[in-house]
């Protein structure tokens, strides 16, 4: 079972939303190409694609479905790699140093004190103020 599932049968509403997002996204990058890169040919190509693809998609939804699936399959590997890299960075740059520091200072939040005479890690608790009625209000 994968975490990310690609929607292979998008609804007409999702395809319309994708068309508007496509239009905004490519229009934005067309503007960047025009004003930042000073590439009018690239900007005009992006603006043409920004308009033509959604218009054809609204006239023929099967075309928009193909574009939607193509973009979904193109973006899936990027999302997979980025999510795993972020997860690894959080683990190795945040969690691991916290664990190392806790071990260096001898802090054990689970109070796993090894008793050479004892039979295990059992910790005796005082039963003050706790009766069977407390079972129903655990928090």
C-alpha positions as CSV (number, residue, x, y, z in Angstrom):
1,X,0.0,0.0,0.0
2,X,1.5,3.3,-1.0
3,X,1.1,6.5,0.9
4,X,0.4,8.6,-2.2
5,X,-2.3,7.4,-4.6
6,X,-2.6,8.9,-8.1
7,X,-6.2,9.6,-8.9
8,X,-6.6,7.8,-12.3
9,X,-10.3,8.8,-12.6
10,X,-10.6,12.5,-11.7
11,X,-14.0,14.0,-11.6
12,X,-15.0,16.8,-14.1
13,X,-14.8,19.3,-11.2
14,X,-11.2,18.2,-10.4
15,X,-10.3,18.5,-14.1
16,X,-11.8,22.1,-14.2
17,X,-9.8,23.0,-11.1
18,X,-6.7,21.5,-12.6
19,X,-7.3,23.6,-15.8
20,X,-7.5,26.8,-13.7
21,X,-4.4,25.9,-11.7
22,X,-2.6,25.1,-15.0
23,X,-3.6,28.5,-16.4
24,X,-2.4,30.4,-13.3
25,X,0.8,28.4,-12.9
26,X,2.0,28.7,-16.5
27,X,0.9,32.4,-16.7
28,X,3.0,33.1,-13.6
29,X,6.0,31.4,-15.1
30,X,5.4,33.2,-18.4
31,X,5.5,36.5,-16.5
32,X,8.7,35.5,-14.8
33,X,10.3,34.6,-18.2
34,X,9.2,37.9,-19.6
35,X,10.2,40.2,-16.7
36,X,13.1,38.4,-15.1
37,X,14.7,36.4,-17.8
38,X,13.9,38.8,-20.7
39,X,12.9,35.9,-22.9
40,X,9.8,37.0,-24.8
41,X,9.6,33.8,-26.9
42,X,9.6,31.6,-23.9
43,X,7.0,33.8,-22.2
44,X,4.7,33.7,-25.2
45,X,5.1,29.9,-25.4
46,X,4.2,29.5,-21.8
47,X,1.2,31.9,-22.1
48,X,0.0,30.0,-25.2
49,X,0.2,26.7,-23.4
50,X,-1.5,28.3,-20.4
51,X,-4.5,29.2,-22.5
52,X,-4.6,26.4,-25.1
53,X,-4.4,23.4,-22.9
54,X,-7.3,24.3,-20.6
55,X,-9.5,25.5,-23.5
56,X,-9.0,22.2,-25.3
57,X,-9.5,20.3,-22.0
58,X,-12.8,22.1,-21.4
59,X,-13.9,21.2,-24.9
60,X,-12.6,17.6,-24.7
61,X,-12.3,16.4,-21.1
62,X,-10.4,13.3,-22.1
63,X,-7.5,15.5,-23.2
64,X,-7.5,17.3,-19.9
65,X,-7.5,13.9,-18.1
66,X,-4.4,12.9,-20.1
67,X,-2.6,16.1,-19.1
68,X,-3.8,15.6,-15.5
69,X,-2.5,12.0,-15.4
70,X,0.8,13.0,-17.2
71,X,1.5,15.7,-14.6
72,X,0.5,13.4,-11.7
73,X,2.9,10.7,-12.9
74,X,5.6,13.3,-13.6
75,X,5.3,14.9,-10.1
76,X,5.0,11.6,-8.1
77,X,8.7,10.7,-8.1
78,X,9.6,14.3,-7.1
79,X,7.2,14.1,-4.2
80,X,8.4,10.7,-3.2
81,X,12.0,11.8,-3.1
82,X,11.4,15.1,-1.4
83,X,9.2,13.6,1.3
84,X,11.8,10.9,2.1
85,X,14.6,13.5,2.1
86,X,12.7,15.7,4.5
87,X,11.8,12.8,6.8
88,X,15.5,11.7,6.8
89,X,16.7,15.3,7.6
90,X,14.2,15.7,10.4
91,X,15.2,12.3,11.9
92,X,19.0,12.7,11.6
93,X,19.3,16.4,12.3
94,X,16.6,16.8,15.0
95,X,15.7,13.5,16.6
96,X,19.1,11.9,16.7
97,X,20.9,14.8,18.4
98,X,18.2,15.0,21.0
99,X,18.6,11.3,21.7
100,X,22.4,11.6,21.9
101,X,22.2,14.5,24.3
102,X,19.7,12.7,26.5
103,X,22.0,9.7,26.7
104,X,25.0,11.9,27.4
105,X,23.2,13.5,30.4
106,X,21.8,10.2,31.5
107,X,18.1,11.2,31.1
108,X,15.8,8.3,30.7
109,X,12.2,9.4,30.3
110,X,10.9,5.8,30.6
111,X,12.9,5.2,33.8
112,X,14.4,2.0,32.6
113,X,16.7,1.5,35.6
114,X,18.6,-1.8,35.5
115,X,18.6,-3.5,38.8
116,X,21.1,-6.4,38.9
117,X,19.2,-8.1,41.7
118,X,15.7,-7.4,40.3
119,X,13.8,-9.6,37.9
120,X,13.1,-6.9,35.4
121,X,12.0,-3.3,34.9
122,X,9.0,-3.3,37.1
123,X,8.4,0.0,38.9
124,X,6.2,0.0,42.0
125,X,3.6,2.7,42.0
126,X,1.8,4.1,45.0
127,X,-2.0,3.5,44.8
128,X,-3.0,6.7,46.6
129,X,-6.3,8.1,45.5
130,X,-6.9,5.5,42.8
131,X,-9.7,3.1,43.0
132,X,-11.8,1.2,40.4
133,X,-13.9,4.3,39.7
134,X,-10.8,6.0,38.2
135,X,-10.8,3.4,35.4
136,X,-13.6,5.4,33.7
137,X,-11.8,8.8,33.9
138,X,-8.4,8.0,32.7
139,X,-7.4,11.6,31.7
